[in-house]
Amino acid sequence: MNKIFIITFVTFSFLFSGTLLAQNKHQGHRFDRKAFIEKRNSFLINEVGLTSEEAAKFIPLYDEFQRKKFEAGQRCRELSREMRKKENATSENYLHVVDECVEVRLKEAQLDKEYYKKFKNILSPEKLYKLTGAEYKFAREFMKGSNNRK
């Protein structure tokens, strides 16, 4: 269960970060992060079936978790952007970016494990399971919405 949860969160984080970058690029205006977070949290509360007490404990912790994962991935995203612009990239340049991004994934996996333990103290096993599905469902719906705006 732990491995599945960690793999799921790592996959979701890359899906999420790519979606944010793609949406920013194609809409021509700044991404409203606050509105996105509010929409995501509302979606998760409804999909997972959180009580108001669970939501009051879980959502701030989940927001902290997502913020830390986003910050951890910042370096990889920056290097990847730089690499796409680079005219004559060398093998060393590519390896540097790949190595940095692998380190980011390891850091994100560590965060997944750390916060999974915290989430277990708030949510039932059934709700933990539903959380993963709700994250994927939200990501799919968010991507569909961004595709419709292109």
Secondary structure as GFF3:
##gff-version 3
##sequence-region A 1 150
A	DSSP	alpha_helix	2	27	.	.	.	ID=ss1
A	DSSP	alpha_helix	33	48	.	.	.	ID=ss2
A	DSSP	alpha_helix	52	85	.	.	.	ID=ss3
A	DSSP	alpha_helix	91	120	.	.	.	ID=ss4
A	DSSP	alpha_helix	125	148	.	.	.	ID=ss5
###
